[in-house]
Amino acid sequence: MKTQMAYAKEGVFTTQMQAVAQKEGVSEAFLLESIAQGTIIIPANCNHTNLDPHGIGTGLRTKVNVNLGVSNDCVDYTEEMQKVTLSHDFGIESIMDLSNYGKTSHFRDELIKVSKAMIGTVPVYDAVGFLEKDLKDINARDFIDVVYHHAKSGVDFMTIHAGINSRAAFMFEQSHRLTNIVSRGGSVLYAWMKMKEAENPFYEYFDDLLEICARFDVTLSLGDALRPGSTHDASDSAQLAELLELSLLTQRAWQANVQVMIEGPGHMCIDEIESNVKLQKRVCKGAPFYVLGPLVVDIGAGYDHISGAIGGAVAAAAGADMLCYVTPAEHLRLPNLADVRDGIVATKIAAHAGDIAKLPKERDIDDKMSMARQAIDWGKMFGYAIDGKKARAMFNERKPEELHSCSMCGKMCAMNTMNTILQGEEVSLS
């Protein structure tokens, strides 16, 4: 089995590439060159047979990822599958299973079976439950075995925290952060390294990881274990030290024809986002950038989907290629279906806001919405809306007697006034 990158270097235009080119309206030559250079990826595990392929990277629309999965405090696989269905309804391109409790393979297998979205996982989350060992009893090769298990099952991309090696860990220890390490995977690996007095196993055995990824065409999502968990900690020496390590690992992955994307910060002041995106793109030679939010304030508990959407829009406009959604429940609890819906819509708005800044053709649907508003065509307006179901429900909640307006403006609707007067008719507000 060859990877999409290997095929692109040979000039072979795969069926996955054909699907992406058609969706994005880009040429075969552009896509082949970009995938060969690593600036566009198509996560597509050879064992994910019902995958609907999507491209992530420069020149393509910003994609959205939804996180779901169970924890030891909330085990309800039925609800998690309902979140999958909701994600499909909104056309979400990527779903990450972050389950970190019990035997998670059954849910993951079912997810891969039913979902056409790209599926991602974080193998280190699964290590303790899958191996049924305490952290201190897990050896380095055990972590690699879990990666193999996930790859064989059909996972399209995996978050691997290989950048928090001993050098980056040292920089973290000198950083005097307010929030230390907020990455779950990063904190587990750092704790393991300290207890074992050993190197990060994902870094030590990185070549073995590449062999697994190349065999199944799994994309490496190089995790930012040292991402800032507060605006205070953003752009510090620890974050930047890890970014440099990720750049070196990216070069090694490309040499093995393994596709890569880089994960980015979770919290960051709004004026730092653009420079961080551009720095990542430069340091990592244009590898696609995948960000969580970023959240632009730390005090938005209960409304972090709004904070994340603000940061996500800025990041997407600056060149970020995929946004991980943030729900209102971030930092508080496992999200329910309503939280997931709010997070999806907020992040899709952010992604589209970025796209109409960097891809002018993406403005077409906004122009269509504007024309529908001018014509007061409610059916078309609901059709163009990101969440047309909610828009229709809100309109009908206080529906006016006459459909030439909504219940806010009534007879003083500017659209209706202008349509009437420009047609040469008299305007009556009585």
C-alpha positions in Angstrom: 0.0 0.0 0.0 1.3 3.4 -1.0 0.4 6.7 0.7 -1.3 9.6 -1.0 2.0 11.5 -0.8 3.9 8.6 -2.4 1.4 8.5 -5.3 1.6 12.3 -5.7 5.4 12.2 -6.0 5.0 9.6 -8.7 2.4 11.7 -10.5 -0.4 9.2 -9.9 -3.8 10.9 -9.5 -5.7 8.7 -7.1 -9.5 8.4 -6.7 -9.2 10.2 -3.4 -7.4 13.1 -5.2 -10.1 13.1 -7.9 -12.8 13.5 -5.2 -11.0 16.3 -3.5 -10.3 18.2 -6.8 -14.0 18.0 -7.7 -15.2 19.3 -4.3 -12.6 22.1 -4.1 -12.6 23.1 -7.8 -8.8 22.8 -8.1 -6.7 21.4 -10.9 -5.0 18.0 -11.0 -1.6 19.6 -11.4 -2.1 21.9 -8.3 -3.3 19.0 -6.1 -0.5 16.6 -7.2 2.2 19.2 -6.5 0.7 20.3 -3.2 0.4 16.8 -1.8 3.9 15.9 -3.0 5.2 18.9 -1.2 3.2 18.3 2.0 1.1 21.5 1.9 -2.1 19.5 1.3 -3.0 16.2 2.9 -5.8 13.7 2.3 -6.1 11.6 5.4 -7.4 8.3 4.0 -6.6 5.0 5.8 -6.7 2.1 3.4 -8.9 0.2 5.8 -11.5 3.1 6.0 -13.4 1.8 3.0 -16.5 4.1 3.1 -14.5 7.3 3.6 -15.6 10.4 1.7 -12.2 12.0 1.2 -11.4 15.6 2.0 -8.3 17.6 1.5 -6.7 19.8 4.2 -4.2 22.5 3.4 -3.3 25.7 1.5 -5.7 26.7 -1.3 -8.6 24.6 0.1 -11.6 25.4 2.2 -11.1 25.4 6.0 -12.3 22.1 7.5 -14.0 21.5 10.8 -13.3 18.7 13.3 -15.7 17.5 16.0 -14.4 15.8 19.2 -16.5 13.2 20.9 -16.1 10.1 23.1 -16.7 8.8 26.6 -14.9 9.3 29.9 -15.1 7.4 33.1 -17.6 9.9 34.5 -19.9 9.7 31.5 -20.2 6.4 29.5 -23.1 6.6 27.0 -22.1 5.3 23.6 -25.6 5.9 22.3 -25.4 9.6 22.9 -21.9 9.7 21.3 -23.4 8.1 18.2 -26.1 10.7 18.2 -23.3 13.3 18.1 -21.9 11.5 15.1 -25.3 11.7 13.3 -25.5 15.4 14.1 -22.0 16.0 12.7 -23.0 14.2 9.5 -26.1 16.4 9.3 -23.9 19.5 9.3 -21.5 18.1 6.8 -18.6 18.0 9.3 -15.4 16.7 7.5 -13.6 15.2 10.5 -14.5 13.4 13.8 -12.0 12.6 16.6 -12.8 9.8 19.0 -11.2 11.0 22.3 -12.6 8.2 24.4 -10.3 7.6 27.4 -12.1 5.0 29.5 -12.5 1.2 29.2 -12.4 -0.9 26.1 -12.8 1.8 23.4 -12.1 -0.4 20.4 -15.8 -1.4 19.9 -17.0 2.2 19.7 -14.1 3.2 17.4 -14.7 0.3 15.1 -18.4 1.2 14.9 -17.6 4.8 14.3 -15.3 3.9 11.4 -17.9 1.6 10.0 -20.8 4.2 9.9 -18.9 7.4 9.3 -17.8 8.8 6.0 -15.9 11.6 7.8 -12.2 11.4 8.4 -11.7 9.7 11.8 -8.9 10.7 14.2 -7.8 9.3 17.5 -5.2 10.0 20.2 -3.6 6.6 20.9 -2.0 7.7 24.2 -5.5 8.2 25.6 -6.3 4.5 24.9 -3.0 3.1 26.2 -4.0 2.6 29.8 -7.4 1.2 29.1 -6.4 -1.0 26.2 -3.3 -2.4 27.9 -5.0 -2.6 31.4 -1.8 -1.3 33.0 -1.0 1.5 35.3 1.0 4.3 33.6 4.2 3.4 35.4 3.9 -0.2 34.2 3.6 0.7 30.5 6.8 0.3 28.5 7.9 2.3 25.5 6.9 -0.4 22.9 3.5 -0.7 24.4 2.6 2.8 23.2 3.7 1.8 19.7 1.6 -1.3 19.8 -1.5 0.8 20.5 -0.7 3.0 17.5 -0.6 -0.1 15.3 -3.9 -1.3 16.7 -5.6 2.1 15.8 -4.0 2.2 12.4 -5.1 -1.3 11.5 -8.7 -0.5 12.6 -9.0 2.2 9.9 -8.2 5.5 11.7 -7.3 8.2 9.1 -5.2 10.4 11.3 -3.7 10.2 14.8 -2.6 12.8 17.2 0.9 11.8 18.2 2.7 14.0 20.9 6.2 13.2 19.6 7.5 16.8 20.0 7.6 16.8 23.8 11.0 15.2 23.9 13.6 15.7 26.6 14.7 19.0 25.0 11.2 20.5 24.8 10.4 19.2 28.3 13.4 21.0 29.7 12.2 24.3 28.1 8.8 23.7 29.7 10.4 23.3 33.1 12.1 26.7 32.7 8.9 28.5 31.5 7.1 29.3 34.7 3.7 28.8 33.2 0.4 29.6 34.9 -1.3 26.5 33.5 1.6 24.0 33.0 0.7 21.3 30.5 -3.0 21.3 29.6 -2.8 18.7 26.8 -4.1 15.4 28.2 -1.8 13.4 26.0 1.1 15.7 26.8 0.6 15.5 30.5 0.5 11.7 30.4 3.7 11.4 28.4 5.5 14.0 30.6 4.5 12.1 33.7 5.7 8.8 32.1 9.0 10.4 31.1 9.6 11.7 34.6 8.6 8.4 36.3 10.7 6.3 33.9 13.5 8.8 33.5 13.3 8.0 29.9 12.8 9.7 26.5 9.3 10.2 25.0 8.6 6.8 23.4 6.9 8.4 20.4 10.0 10.4 19.8 12.4 7.6 20.5 10.6 5.2 18.1 9.4 7.7 15.6 10.8 5.7 12.7 8.7 2.8 13.8 5.6 5.0 13.9 6.4 6.1 10.3 6.5 2.5 9.2 3.0 1.9 10.6 1.6 5.1 9.1 3.1 4.3 5.7 1.7 0.8 5.7 -1.9 2.0 6.3 -1.6 5.5 4.9 -2.3 7.1 8.3 -1.7 10.9 8.5 0.3 12.1 11.5 -1.3 14.9 13.4 1.7 16.1 15.3 0.2 17.1 18.6 1.2 20.3 20.5 1.7 18.8 24.0 3.0 22.2 25.1 0.2 24.3 23.7 -0.7 27.2 25.9 -3.7 26.6 28.2 -4.0 30.3 29.0 -3.5 33.6 27.1 -0.7 34.3 29.6 1.3 31.3 28.4 0.9 31.8 24.7 3.9 32.2 22.4 6.3 31.2 25.3 9.6 29.4 25.0 8.0 26.0 25.7 5.5 26.3 22.9 8.1 27.5 20.4 10.6 24.8 21.4 8.1 22.1 20.7 7.2 23.7 17.4 10.9 23.5 16.3 10.9 19.8 17.2 7.7 19.3 15.2 9.3 20.9 12.2 12.2 18.4 12.3 9.7 15.5 12.7 7.7 16.8 9.7 10.8 16.5 7.5 11.4 13.0 8.7 7.8 12.0 8.0 7.9 13.5 4.5 11.0 11.5 3.7 9.0 8.4 4.5 6.1 9.6 2.4 3.9 10.0 5.5 1.4 12.9 5.4 1.5 15.4 8.3 -0.4 18.2 9.8 0.6 20.3 12.8 -1.6 21.0 15.8 -1.7 24.5 17.1 -2.5 26.5 20.3 -5.7 26.4 22.4 -5.5 29.8 24.1 -4.0 33.0 22.6 -4.6 36.7 22.6 -6.3 37.8 19.4 -3.4 39.9 18.3 -0.9 37.0 18.4 -2.9 34.5 16.3 -2.0 35.7 12.8 1.8 35.8 13.6 1.6 32.3 15.2 -0.1 30.8 12.1 2.4 32.4 9.8 5.3 31.2 12.0 4.0 27.7 12.0 3.7 27.7 8.2 7.2 29.0 7.8 8.9 26.8 10.3 7.1 23.6 9.2 7.5 24.3 5.5 3.8 24.9 4.8 2.4 21.7 6.5 -1.3 22.1 7.2 -2.2 23.7 10.5 -4.9 22.4 12.8 -5.9 24.6 15.7 -8.2 24.2 18.7 -10.1 27.4 18.8 -7.9 29.2 19.7 -9.8 30.8 22.6 -9.1 34.5 22.8 -10.1 35.0 26.5 -9.8 32.7 29.5 -13.0 33.9 31.3 -15.6 32.7 28.8 -16.7 29.6 30.7 -20.1 28.5 29.4 -19.5 30.5 26.2 -16.1 29.2 25.1 -17.6 28.3 21.7 -17.9 32.1 21.1 -14.4 32.8 22.3 -13.1 29.9 20.1 -15.1 31.0 17.0 -13.5 34.5 17.3 -10.0 33.0 17.4 -10.8 30.4 14.8 -12.0 33.0 12.3 -8.8 35.0 12.7 -6.7 31.8 12.5 -8.5 30.6 9.4 -8.2 34.0 7.6 -4.4 33.9 8.4 -4.0 30.5 6.9 -5.0 27.8 9.4 -6.4 24.8 7.5 -8.7 23.0 10.0 -10.5 24.2 13.1 -11.3 21.9 16.0 -14.7 22.9 17.4 -15.1 24.2 20.9 -18.4 23.8 22.7 -20.0 25.8 25.5 -19.1 23.0 27.9 -15.4 23.3 27.3 -13.5 23.2 30.6 -16.7 22.3 32.4 -18.1 18.9 31.5 -18.6 16.4 28.7 -20.7 18.2 26.1 -24.3 17.1 25.4 -26.1 17.2 22.0 -27.1 20.8 22.4 -23.5 21.8 23.2 -22.2 19.9 20.2 -24.7 21.6 17.9 -23.7 25.1 19.3 -20.0 24.2 18.9 -20.5 23.0 15.3 -22.4 26.0 14.2 -20.0 28.5 15.8 -17.0 26.8 14.3 -18.5 26.5 10.8 -19.2 30.2 10.9 -15.6 30.8 11.9 -14.3 28.5 9.1 -16.4 30.3 6.6 -15.4 33.7 7.8 -11.8 32.7 7.2 -12.6 31.2 3.8 -14.3 34.3 2.4 -11.1 36.2 3.4 -8.6 33.9 1.8 -10.7 32.2 -1.0 -12.8 34.9 -2.8 -15.0 32.2 -4.6 -16.4 31.2 -1.2 -18.3 34.5 -1.0 -20.8 33.2 -3.6 -23.2 31.7 -1.1 -23.1 34.9 1.0 -24.1 36.9 -2.2 -26.9 34.4 -2.8 -28.1 34.9 0.8 -28.0 38.7 0.3 -30.1 38.4 -2.9 -32.6 36.2 -1.1 -32.9 38.8 1.6 -33.4 41.6 -0.9 -36.1 39.5 -2.5 -37.5 38.6 0.9 -37.5 34.9 -0.2 -37.6 33.1 3.1 -37.3 29.6 1.7 -34.0 30.5 0.0 -32.7 32.2 3.1 -33.3 29.1 5.2 -31.6 27.0 2.5 -28.5 29.1 2.4 -28.2 29.4 6.2 -25.6 27.3 8.0 -28.3 26.2 10.5 -31.5 26.6 8.4 -33.5 24.5 10.7 -32.9 26.9 13.6 -33.4 30.0 11.4 -36.8 28.7 10.2 -37.9 27.8 13.7 -37.0 31.3 15.0 -38.8 33.0 12.1 -41.9 30.9 12.7 -41.9 31.5 16.5 -43.1 35.1 15.9 -44.2 34.9 12.3 -45.8 38.1 10.9 -49.2 38.0 9.2 -47.6 39.1 5.9 -44.4 37.5 4.7 -42.9 40.7 3.2 -41.1 41.2 6.5 -40.1 39.6 9.8 -41.7 40.5 13.2 -38.8 42.8 14.1 -39.2 45.5 11.4 -42.8 44.9 10.4 -44.1 47.4 7.9 -40.9 49.4 8.2 -38.8 46.6 6.6 -36.1 48.4 4.6 -36.0 45.6 2.0 -39.8 45.9 1.4 -39.7 49.7 1.4 -36.9 49.8 -1.2 -38.5 47.0 -3.4 -41.8 48.9 -3.4 -40.4 52.4 -4.2 -37.9 51.2 -6.8 -40.8 49.4 -8.6 -42.5 52.8 -8.9 -45.1 52.2 -6.3 -46.1 54.3 -3.3 -44.9 53.2 0.2 -47.5 53.0 2.9 -46.6 52.5 6.5 -50.1 52.7 7.9 
